[in-house]
Amino acid sequence: IKKAKDVLRASGLPLLPEDNWHVKQNLKKMKKVKKLSPVLLVSGEPLIIADGYHRVCAIYYLSEDLEIPCRLVTRTDV
């Protein structure tokens, strides 16, 4: 579990606008108290949000200090 602000900062990605369609859909789900899927993160510099960027942004709009359920995997060079 990581905080929204920490995930965004570590990834270096910008916060998507609140009116982004996918962000709005995730905000609607959260307001209906529906569970969201965990965010998939790949460790490294920078942190990669492999799945769930829109969910991270939606959670950030509710509160940057909210914790995000996530799965962290290690990057392996091939």
N, C-alpha and C positions, 0 to 999 in steps of 0.2 A: 504494500500500500504506500503510495507516494502522494504528496500534495500537488494540486494542479499547477501552482506557480513554479514548483521545483521541476516538474516534467517539462513545462514550456521553456524555462530558463536553460535547462540542460540540453534540450534539443536545438535551441537557437532558432526555432520556428516562430513566426509572428502569430499573435492571437487573431484568429479569423473573426470577421465582423459578426455581430450578433444577428444580423439579418441574413446571414448565409443560410441557404435552405437546409443543409444537413445539420447545422448547429441548431436551427429553430426546431427541427424535428426531434432532436435529442433533448432539448429543453422541454418540449411538450411531454415527452415520455417521463422525464424526471418529475415534472409537476403532477403527473398522474401516479406518481410513486411506482413506476415500473423500473425494474432492475435493468441496468445496462450491462453489456458484455464487458469483460475485463479488457484493458488496453494492453496491446502487445508491444513491449519495448525491447530494443536490442542494445546491449551495453556497448559503450565506446565513446569516443570523442569526435563529434557530438553524439549524444544519445539519439537513437533512431526510434521514432514512433512508427512502427511497422503497420499497426492497425489501431485506429481509435483517435486520430487527430481531432476529428470533429467532436467526439465525446469529451476529450480533454478541454477543448475550448468552451463547450457548453457548461461543463462543470465549473470552469473558471468564472464564467459570468454569474453563476449562483454565489460562489465565494471562492476566491483564489486559494483559500486555506482548506477547502474540502479535500478529503482524501479520495484517491482514485484506486479502485481495485485494478491491479495490473499483474502481468506475467513478464518477468525479466529474463531474457535469454542472452547467452554470451555469444558474441560474434566469433566465428572460427574462420580463419583464412584458409582458402582452398588452394 
